[in-house]
Amino acid sequence: MNWATPVIIIYITLLLVVCIHIISVTKHTNKALAYLLFAVFIPAIGIGFYLLFGINYWTKRRYNKKTVADEEILQQLKKNIVHYNEAAVPYEDKSVQEYTELAAMLVKDLGSPLTKNNTIKLLKNGEEKFPELLAAISNAKHHIHLEYYIYELDDIGTQIINLLIQKSKEGVEVRFIYDDFGSQSIKKGAEKKLKEAGVAVFPFHKVNFYLLANRINYRNHRKIVVIDGKTAFTGGINVADKYINNGKKKLYWRDTHIRIDGPAVYYLQYLFITDWNFCCPDTLKTSAKYFALPAPVAS
């Protein structure tokens, strides 16, 4: 009995730690409950199973490496656009003074540089977004970078795919990141076709076994398009016909996107490059050809 007591105490302590970890880390309620019941009612084996299979150590290490790599790229990028912080948008600028706290949060906390001389166009719903996007892609001269969480191969999705193939054949660099969970139709129906046309396309964090589920928690919900380093689209609208209100559907879909022309595009380009380098074995450098806007002038 003398040796049994400390063993029991250690086991109960370990069980409590594991249960707390399950509750705090596991996002899906059903999955968390299953792990808890297994750990509590199957002594030792349940805890061992969770420690071996419930924690995705590999994914965490990989994302930690991504964080370090992203910071290195950001520091390189800041060398190119630091002028926008110090020259183009001085803090004595009246437009900055009105929102001092917001400006400080963007620059210091989020690392997102303030920029000036941007043109912003608000795009309501798919009926406003997609014509703008198709026109911008058609006018691309050097590169097109796309990144989407949900991409459906319906009418609008097929139109964009065909246009990307056309631009790639014209000699434009086309890179496409799709989320492996949210855009399964790309993997099944368009990836091969894109690659044959010279489009570089990669899934974000490929999921091989959906039932094991750990990687499903690590998804990429970004919706970014960057064209020639000068024009960008971002917002809440993925690529699917359901975002277009044409009177043919019972439900009305309300969502918002924006088109940006100007130096603010640089930060979206940075985000795309960091995600690309996470997905693709061929590293994409932050060279001037992807950040081609002229240097800012102090005003």
N, C-alpha and C positions, 0 to 999 in steps of 0.2 A: 504493500500500500504506500510505502514511503516514496517509491519511485513513480508510482502511478499518478499521484497528485500533480506534480509539476508537468507531467506529460499531458494530462487533461487540461491544465491551465494553458499550456502552450498551444494545444490544438484548438481550444475555444477562442483564444486570442487570434490565431491564424484564420479561423473560420469567420470571425467578426471582421477582420481586415479584408478578407476576400469578398464578403457580402457587401461591405461598404464600397469596395472597388467596383463590383458588379453594378450596384445601384447608380453610382456616379458616372460610370463610363458607358454602360450599355444603353443605347438610345431607344431601342424598341422594347416596349413593356413586356410583350410576350416572351421575347428572347431573354430578358433580364429575369423574369419569373422562372423560366425553365432552368437557367443557371443556378438561381437561388435554391430551388427545390432539390436540384441534383447535388449541390454542395452540402445542404443541410441533412438530407435524408440518406445519402450514400456516403458515409464517413470516409475521409481520406481520398477515395477514388473520385468523388465529385469535385473536390478542391483541385486534385491533380489534373483532372480533365480540363477544368477552366483555365488553370495556369498554362497548360500546354496548348489548348486550342481556342480558348476564349479571348486571349490577348494577342493581337497581331503585332508581335515584336518587330517583324521585318518591315511592315508598313510604317511603323513609328520611326524606325531608323531611317528609312528612305525619305520620309517627310522632314525629318530633322536635317538631313543632308540637303534637301531642297531649300529649306529655310536659309541655310548658310550660303548656298549657291545664289539664291535670289538676292541676298544682301550684297554679295560681291558684284553682281550685275548692276544692282541699284547704284552702288558707289561709282561704277564705270559710267553709268548713265548720267549721274549727277554732274560729272565733269563736263558733259555736253550741254546740260540745261541749267546749271547753277546760275547762269546769267539771268534767267527768268526770275529767280528768287531775288537777286541782288540789284539788277538793273531795270528789267522790264516792269516789275511790280514792287517798287520800294514801299516800305511799311508806312511812309508818310503819305502815300497815295490815299485820297479821300475814300475811294471805293473800298480800300482795305481797312481803313480806320473804322468804318461803320460796322465791320464784322471782325474785329480784332481776335476774339476768342476762337471763332471758326477758322480764321486764317492760321492761327497758331496751332490748332489741332491738326489741320491738313499738313502743315509743313513739318512740325516737330513730332507729333504723335503717329501720324500715318505715313510720313515720308513722301507725301504727294506734293510736288512743287506747285506753287502758284504760277499761273501763266496769264498772259494778256493777249489781246488782239485775236480772240477766238470768235468764230461764228457758230452759234448753237441753234439748231432747228428742232423743235418739239414735234414728235411724230406720234399721233394717237392711233393706236390699233394697227393691225396688219395692212389695212387698205391704204394707210399713209406711209408705213415703213417700207414695204416691199418694193413699190415702184422706185423710191429713192435709192434703196440698196441695189437693185438691178441696174439702175442708171450709173451708179458710182462704180460698180464692178465692171460694167461695159467700158468705162473710161479709164480703167487702170492701165498704167504704162510700165510699171516696174514689178510690183508685188501685191499680192492679195493674201491677207492673213485672216482666217476665220476660226472661231472657237464657239461651239454651242453645246448646251446640255441636252436639249431635245431637238432632234432634226428628223422630220418625217419625210418619206419619199412619196408625198402626194403631189398635187399640181405645182404649188409654189416651190416645194423642195426639189422637184425634178427640174423646174426652170432654172433654179440657181445652180444645180449640179451641171446641167448642160452648158451654162454660161461659163462656169469655172473651167470645164474641159476645153471650151473654145478659147478662153484667154490663155490657158496653159499652152495650147498648140500655137498661139501667136507669139510665144516666148516670154510671157509674164510668169514670174515665180508665184506659185499658188501653194499655200500650206493650210492644212485643215486639221484641227483638233476636234474630235467628237467625243462625248462622254460615252463610255462603253456600256453603261447601264441605261442612260436616258435616250441614246440614239442607236438602238439595236438594228434599225432598218438600214442604216448606213453600212454596218458590218455585213449584213446579209445581202443587201441589194445594190450597193454603189461603190464600195471600197475598191474592188478589183477594177471596175471601169475607170475610176478616177486615177488609180495608179498607172494603168495602161496609157493614159493620156498625159502622164508626166506630173500629175498633182501629187505632192507629198502629203500623205494622210496617215494619221496615227490616232489610236484611241487613248483617252486619258485613263490611266490606271486600269488596265484590262482585267476583266472579271472572267475567270475560267470556270468556277463552280459556284453558281448562284446560291445553292443551298448552304454553303459554308459561310456566306454572308458577310464576313469581316470587311472585304473590300467595298461592299455596297455602301458602307458608312463613309467612304472616302471618295465622294463624287465631286465633279466640277460643274457648278451651276452657272458659270460665266457665259455671257453672250457678248462676244466681242468680234468686230470686224475692223480691220485696219487696212487701208488702201494707200499705197505709195508713201506711207508715213505721214500723210497730210490730212487724210479724211478718216474718220472712225465712226462706228455705230455701237451703241451699247444701251442697255435698258432691261426691260422685263419680257420682251417678246422673243420667243424661240422661233424655229422655222416649222410652220405647219399651217394648213388651210384654216384651222379652227380660229386663228387670230384675225382672219379676214371676215368682216361683216358685210356680206353681199346680199342679204335678204333671203338666202336659201336655207339658213339654219334657224332652228327654234330659239337657240340661246344667243344672246348678244355678248361678245367677248370684249371687255374693256381692259386695255393695257397701254403702256407708254414706252416709247423708245426715244432716243435722241441721236441726231447726227452732229458731229463735231468737226469743224475745219479749223486747224490752227495748232499751236504748240501743245495744247492740252492732249492732243493725240499721242504725244510722246509717252505718257504714263500708261496708256492702254497698250501701246506697243511693247513697253517693258513687261507688262503682265503677260502678254502673249508669248514673248520670248522666254520668260521664265517657265511657263507651262510647256512650251515646246521642248525646251532642254530637259524637262522632266520626263517627257514622253518619248523623245526621239534620240537615238544614239548619236546622231550627227548634231553637234552643238552649233547653235545659231549665235553669232557674235553681234554685239551692239555696234555695228559699223555705221559710218555716216550715211550709207545708202538707205538705211532704214530709219534715219532721223535727218531728213533732208531739208527741213525748213531753214530759212536764213536766220542768222543770229539776231536776237532782239536788239532794239534800240531803246535806250533810256528815254523816258518821256517826262 
